[in-house]
């Protein structure tokens, strides 16, 4: 059937490689397929006898090159499915590396399967990554993500936990035994609720951790507040318990945290362990390492893991042969390539498969006419409310740009978009230069959308679009009273010291980006001359308030257009504090680039911006767009590519 027509000129089309077709399941690399083939060829009975007799298994291994690629820890776990004892599972897991090593030494020439091992480079990759042929069930909405042919290497997406967890932790998970986590001080100060985030596992606090908590409890910083909160939590756990209870462990579920099923142990006696000569004994990190080594000696059969946010601490622990991990419970996701982009490309045969019972109608909303389509089909469950969809046929037909408005099982309502790339729909003199900017302006100019997040590298137009939309809705349509701008004051280089003046004067050096964009927006008004531009600039300045994040707690914004710039430097807790300031009629915008995080202990996976993007997706009054193409200048675009 013919595609629906847009009433006006579509936005500028980006190359097809920017957004590939959405797939129902992520592709599996050739390496993983070859490893799975090796595991399927090994009989269950032979695998169970592998620790005693590894020679017969050699014939079942088709290629020696698979051995260094896949540790076979996860796939081999399928082999003992027919057995009932956990000992057989442990025997197979333990014997798998030896079996593959013996196979590598015995087989002189590689089998034809070895050709699957090399992973194709992006240049040789197909245009569209195909999903795995075998799918047992439809994926959940949160898992569906478009994957490009130029996306990062497929091996990057394999079992993220294998790169985060230590081997001791992985072995304990496979054996089904509980672990004992020794917490470093920085974990508690980073997340005061980390005591209750380890599920059924036990938590151990060395005396030096408590000592460092006491040293950091003074002050008004976020770290000092967290230290005091941890101290109050520990006091509540220890209260009304006798000495025997402390020695045998205190139940972490005592305060009502039902997810925490383990116990809390304190260091109640002096534990000594031999550390290498040359390590200062009085240093706190070294004393914690000594406690971990002593616990391993006292409890040889227990999986004991050090958890620390300090990279150097983890490196020292690994160098001493002690298992150490980062605290990743606060991470929204481990692979930021899976972050919700807000945009999905429809399959080429979308209208053929979903246009059987197509319904269409027109409505007038906010003074604009829009066309709606009700479609039903198998691709619909992978969509989210307020997600943008597009289809750009290669046969010369008109492209389709829409937004998901309603979802009900396999039925969705799609709305056509207002074309902001046309000059008649300009926003304060600004028009969309590409597809993503058109999507972003549809969110920014929609009064029903209360929370908007824009991600993108430098030069993609995040600040300019936000300011233009704010000025148009504050000064022209009078939808909001004023624009409030705030950002995190994290310097790129050395701090220049205290700044003079009032709150707005102190914040003005941090708002250079907004001044630059205001200058661009004022140049578009050429009818009034110099006096007219000066009057317009004074009027704009009177409607824009620059506020500091330090004084946001307790405030309520009513009918305000709030712009949070550089939001990637905010923690999830700070982001919650800001977003909950919204009163009736307030619209909040979060702008940022998660590749430019300057705050210590924050990563792309644990940033507050990543947190809100993941939590707000699918809500009917929020939207998100990842801007893909820079529009600043040809020099800036080339610099971002080559530098």
N, C-alpha and C positions, 0 to 999 in steps of 0.2 A: 504494500500500500504506500502511497506517497507520504513523505514526511510532512509534519506541520510546518507552516511558514511563519517566520517572524515578521512583525509589522514594520520593522525598520532594519537598518544596516547592522549586521552582527559585529561583535568586537573583533579586534585584530587577532588573526589565527597564529598561534605559536606552532613550532615544529611538532610533529607527531611524537617525537622521542620524549618531549617534556612530560606528557601524561599518557601512559600506555593504557591498554584496555584492562578493565578490572577483571580479576579472576576469582573464582570461588575458592581456590586453595593455592597456597604458595608452592612454587615448583620445587622439586627435589633434584638435587644435583646428581651428576653421574657418579660421583664418588660415593654418595650415600646409597645409590642404587646398587653399585658394585659390592659395597659392604653388606647390604641386605642379602644379595645373592649368595655371598660366601656363607652367611649365617644359616640361610635356608638349606644349603647343601650339607651342613654338618648334622648328622643324625642325632636325635636326642640321647639315645642310649650310648653312643660313642662319646658325646660331649660329657655325659655324666662320669665316664671312666677316664676322662682326659687327665686328671692329676696323676693317675697311676701309669697310664699307657698312652703316650702322645703320638707314637709312631703311626698307628692305623689312620689317624685323622688327616695325615698329610695328603692323602689322595683326594680328599674331599675339598681341599682348598685349590681354587682354580688359578690363582695368581699370587706371586710373592709381593707385588706392589701394594696390595691392599693393606698389608700388615702395618706399615707406618702411618697410613692415612686414617684408619678408623680403629680406635682402641677396642671396639666391639663390646664396650661395657653395657650400653643400652640395648643393642639388638639381641645379644646372646641371652639377655634376660627372658626372651620369649621361649627359648629352647626348653627350659625345665617346666613349662606350663603343664606337662603331663605328670610331673612328679608332685608329691605332696609334702616333701620335707624341705625345710629351708636350707639344710646342709647341702643338698644337691645343687641349689642355686648358688651358694657360696663357692662350691667346688668348681662349677662351670665358669663362674666369673674369674676365679683365681687362675684357672688353667688356660683361659682364652689367650692371653698374651704368649704363654709358652707354646701353645699349639701353633699360633701363627708364626712364631719365630722359627720353630722346627720346620714348618712348611716352607718358609722363605729359604732356609738352608738346603732343603731337600730338592726343591723344584729348580732345575737349572735354567729353563727358558720360560719366558712369560707366555701365558695363554692369551687367546684373542680377546678375552675380557679386559685385559690390561689397557686396551685402547680407550676404555671408558674413563680411565682415571684422570687424564688431563682435563681441566675445566676450560671451556672455550673463553677466549678473551672477549671484551665487549664488542670489538670490531667484528668478530666472527660469530657473535651470538645472533640468534634469530630476532626478527623485529618484535615479536611478542612472546613473552615467556608463557609456555603452556602449563596448565595445572596437571597434577598427577591424575592418571587415568582412573585409578581405583579410589573412589570416595565412598565411605560407608554412610555418612550422614552429612546433611547440609551444615556448613560452618555457622557459628554464631555471628551476630552483627559486628561485635567488637573486634573480630578477628579478620574481617574482610578488608584487604588493603590492596590498592593497585600496585603492581610491581612492574618496573620498567626493565627493558632489556639492558639498559645502561646502569641498572641499579647495582649496589655493591655486590661483591662476590657471594654466590649462594652459600659458601661455607661460613660466611659471617652470621648467617641466620640459623646455623645448627646449634641445638641445645645450648642456650646462653648460660645455663647454670653450670655447665661443665667448665666454662672459663672463669666462673666466679667462685664456685665452691672448691674447697680443697679435696684431695683424694680421700682423706680420712672421712670427710663429711659425705662424699658420694658413696663410699663403701658402707657407711652406717645407714644411709637411705636405702641402699639395695638390700641390706640385711634386715631392715626394719627395726633397728635398735635406736634408742634415744641417745642424744648427744649432750655433752656438758660444755656450754659456751662460757668462756672467760671474757668478761667485758672490759675493754679499755675505757678510760675516763671520757675520752672525746665522744664515744658512742652515746653515753648518757647525757652529755651536755648538748649533743646535736639533736637527739630525740628523747625527751624526758620519759616518754611512754615506751621506750625500747625494752624495758624489763618484761613487758607483757606481749612482745611481738615474736616470741620464739616457740609458739604453739605447745607441743607436748614435751619439748626439750627443757633441760635444767639450765639454770643461770648461776654463775659463780662470780663473786665480787672479791678481788684481792683487797687487802687492807690498804695498799698504796692507792687504789682507785678511790676509796673513801677519803683518804688523805688529800688527794688532788681535788676532789669535790669540795672539800672544806676550804681549800685555798682559792677557789674561783667563785665563792658564793657572794662576795661583796661587789657592789656596783649596780648600775642600772642598765647594763648591756643585756642583750638577749642571752648570752652565754651564762651570765650570773643568774638571770631569772630561771633558766633551765636547771642550773645546779641547785638552786633553792627548791625547785619543784621536785627534783629527784630526791633530795634530802627529806622532804615532807612525805613522799611516797614510801621511802624506806622506813621512816619512823612509824607510819601507819601499819606497815607489814610486820615490823618487829614488836609492836605493842601487844600486850596481853599474851605473850609467849614466854615459856620458861627456857632455861639454858639447853635442855635436851632437844627442844624443838629447833633451836638455832643450829645445833650440831647436826641434826638429822634432816634439816632443810625445811623451809617455810613454804607452804603452798602459795603459789602466785595468784591463784583464783580467790584468795581470801578477801580481796577488796571488791569482788564482783566481776572481775575480768574472766569470763567463762572460757574464752579462747585460750588463755594461758593455763595449760594443764600440768606444767612442770613445777619444779621447786626452786627456791632461791637459797643458795648456800653462801655463807660468809667465810672468810679465812679466820679460823678461830685459834690456830696455833702456828708457830713459826715453821715455815717450810723452807728447807735448804736444798739447793741443787747446784751442781757444778756447771758454771758457765765458762766459756773460753777465757783464758787469761788476757787481760788488756781491756775488758769491758768494765767501765766504772760501776762498782757495786752500788754506790749511793744514788745512781740515776733511777728515776721512777720506772722508765720503760724497761730497764734491765731487771728490776725487781719483779715486775709483772711477768717477764719472760721466764725468770727463775721459778715463779709459782706454777706456770704452765708445765715446765719440765718436771717439777716435783709432783704435780698431779698425775702426769703420765707414768711416773715411777710407782706412785701409790695405787693407781687404778689401771693396770696394764691392759685390761680388756675393754676399757671405756673409750669412746671417741671423744677426745677433748680438743676443742677448737678455740683459738684466740680470735676475737672479733674487735677490729680497730678501724677507725677512719684515717689513721695516720699511715701514709704509704710507706714511710721509712721504717715504721714499727713492723709492718707486715713483711717487708724485705728482710729485716734482721731476723724475724721469726723463721722465715723460710730458710735463711742461711744457716740457722741453727738446727734445722730439721724439724721445726715445730709447725703444725698446721695453723694457718692464719687466713682469715677472710675479711672482706670489707662488709660493712653493715649495709645491706642492700634492700632492707624491708621498706625503706622510704622511697625507693625508686618506683616511679610510675611504670616504667618499662625499661628493659635493658638495651633494646635496639631502637634508637630514635628514628630509624628508617621506617619503622612500623607506626610512627605517630600519625594520628588522624589528620588528613590533609583537607578535608571538607569538600573535595572534588573527586568525582569518579567519571571515567569515560564509559559510555554505554557500548555494548557489543554491536558489531555491524548489523547483525540480524535481530536487533532489539525489537523493531517495529513488526517484523514478521512473526516473532514468537509472542509478543505482548499486545498486538493490535487487534486480536480477534474480537474482543468485547469492548472496544475502545469507546469511551464517552468523552465529549468535549463541550465546554460552555465558556461563556465570558462573564466576568464580574468587574465592577468598578470598585477599587480599593484605594483610598487616599487620593482620590481624584485621578487615578490612572486605571486604564482598562488592561486587564490581563486575561489570558486564555488558560484554561485548566483542562487537563487530560486525566481521566481515570483509566489506568492500565492494570492488567493482571498477568502475572507470569512467574517463571521460576527465578528470575533475577531480582525480583522485588525484595525478598527477605534480607538481602545483603545490604540494602540501603538504610539510611538514617534520616530522621526528620531534619529539615533545613539543609540537607546535603545538596550540593550543586551537581548536576549531571549535564553532560554534553555529548553530542554525536556529530562528528564532522565527516560526512561521507566522502569517499574518494572518487565518486562517479559524477561529481559536479552538482549534486543536489544541494539545496540550502541546508546549512548546519542547524542543529537544534541545541538551544541552551535553556535549561530549566532548573527548577528547584523543587525538592521533595517537600510537600506540604502536609500530607497525611499518609500514614501507614496502617494497614490492617491486614496482617497475614501476608498473602501474596498479591494484595491490591494496594496501589499507591495513587495518590493524586499529585500530578506534576504541574507546576505553574511556570509559564514562560516569564522571562526576565525583561526588565526595562533596559533598553540599550543605552548605556551611559557613554558609549564611544561616539555617539552622534552629538554634534555640537548643540542641537536643540535641547538636549537633556543634560547640558553641562551643569556641574555643581560648583558654584562660585568661580566659574570660568575654567574649571578643570574637567577634562574628559578622560575616559579610560583609554589607555594605550594598548592594553592586551586583554586577553580573556579573563585572567585572574583579577585584574583591577576592576573589570566590569562586575565580576561576582562580588568583590569587596564593597563596591559602591551600592550594590543592591542591598547588602546587609546594613551598611552605615545609614542609608536613607530610609530604612524600613522602621517605622515607629513601633511595630510589634516586636522588634528584636531588641531586647534589653541588654544583652551581653555579647560583645563581639571580640574575637581574638584574631589578630593578624600576625602571621609569622613570615619572615622573609629576610634575605640577606640585605646588606647595605645597598641603597639605591633602588629598591623595588617600589617605593612610593608609599610606605606605611604612614608616615607622619603627615605627608602632604594630603593624602586622601582623608585622613582622620580630621585634620584641621579644616579642610574645605567643607566636609560634611557638617562639622560642628558649626562653622560660621553660617552656612546656609540655613540650618535649622534653628539657630539662635537669633540671627538678625533678619532673615527673610520670612520664614514660616512661624517664628516665635514659639516653636515647640518646646524649647528649653530656655531657662533664664540666663545661664552663663556657661562658659567653658572653664573647667578646672583641670589644670595640667599638673602632674606630679611625676616624679621619677626617683630612682634610687641614686643617692649621691656617692657612687663608687668611682674614684678617679682611675684613669688609665695608667698614669705614671705616679710620680711622687706627689703627695699632697702639698699644696702651697700654703696651708695654715688656715687660720680663722679668717672669715670674710666679714667686712663691715656692713652696717646698715640693718634694715628691717628684714623680716622673713622673705619677702619677695625679692629684695635686693641681694640677699645671700644666695637665693636660688637662681638668680638671673644668669650667672656664668654657666650653670648646668643646662640652661634652656637655649643654648645657641642654635640647636637644631630647629626649634620652633620659630626663632627669630628669622632664620634663613628661609623657612617655608612661608612665613607671613610676608616676607619681602616679595617672594614669587607670587603670592596670591594678590598682593596690592598692585602689582604691575599690570594685572589684567584690567584694572579700572583706568582707562585712558580718556574717558569722556569729561571728567571733572577738572582736569588740569592739576597743577601742583597743589593749589589750595584744597581742591576736592579730595585729592589723595591724602593730604595731611589730615583733613577732617575725618576721612574714613579710617585712617590709621588710629587716630585718637579714639574713635568709637569702638574699634576692634579691641584696642588695648583695655578699654574700660570693661569689656565683656569677658576678658580672659584673666583668670586668677591663677597664679602660680603658687602652689602649696607644697610644704615639706611633708614627707611621710611620717616624720617623728611626732606630728601633732594630729594624726588621723584618728587615733583611738577615741571612741565615744561620740564621734560626729555622725550626723545624718544629713545626707545630701538629698534635697527635694527639687525635682525638675532641673537637674544639672546634667551637663554633658561632660563626663569624667574621662580623661585620657591618662592612662598609666603607661608611660614610656619606659623603655629598657626593662620590661617586666621579667626578662630572663634572669635578672639578678635578685629576684624576690624568692624567699622560701615559701613552701606551701602554707605555712602558718601566717606569714605576712600577707600573702595573697588573700587568705580567708578574711583577715582583719580588714582589708581594703574593700573587698567585694561586698561584705556584709554592711558597709556604710551606706548602701544604696537605699534611698527612700522612694516614695511614689513618684513616678514619672522620670526617673533617672536612667540614663544610658551609660554603661561602662565599656570602655575600649581598652584592651590590653595589647600593646605593641611590643615586639621584641624579635631577637635573633638568638636562638639557643646555641649557636656556634660562637657567641661572644659573651661568655659568662665570666665575670670578674670576681664574683664572691667566693671566698674559700669554702670548701666542703660541699659546694653545689656542683652537680654535673648536669649533663643534658637530660639524663633520665630522672633526676630528682628536683629539677627546677620547678618553681611555682608556676611558671608559664606552661610547662609541659603538664603539670598537675591539673590546671583548670581546663586545658584543651581536652584532656582525656575524660575529665569528670562531667563536663558540660555537653559533650557531643550527644546528639539525639534529643536534646531538650527543645521544645517548640518555640522558646523565646530566646534562643542563643544561636550563634553561628560562628563558623571558623573558616578561614581561607589561608592557604599557604601560597604566598606570592612567589612565583618561580623565576621571573625575568626582571633584570635590572633595567630601569629606564632613566638613570641619572645622566649619563653621557657615554659616548663611545670609549672615551679614555677610562672611565670608571669600570665599564663592563669588561674591557680588555684587561685592566689591572686585576679585577677579581678572578679572572681566569688564569692568568700567567703568574701571579705573585703568590 
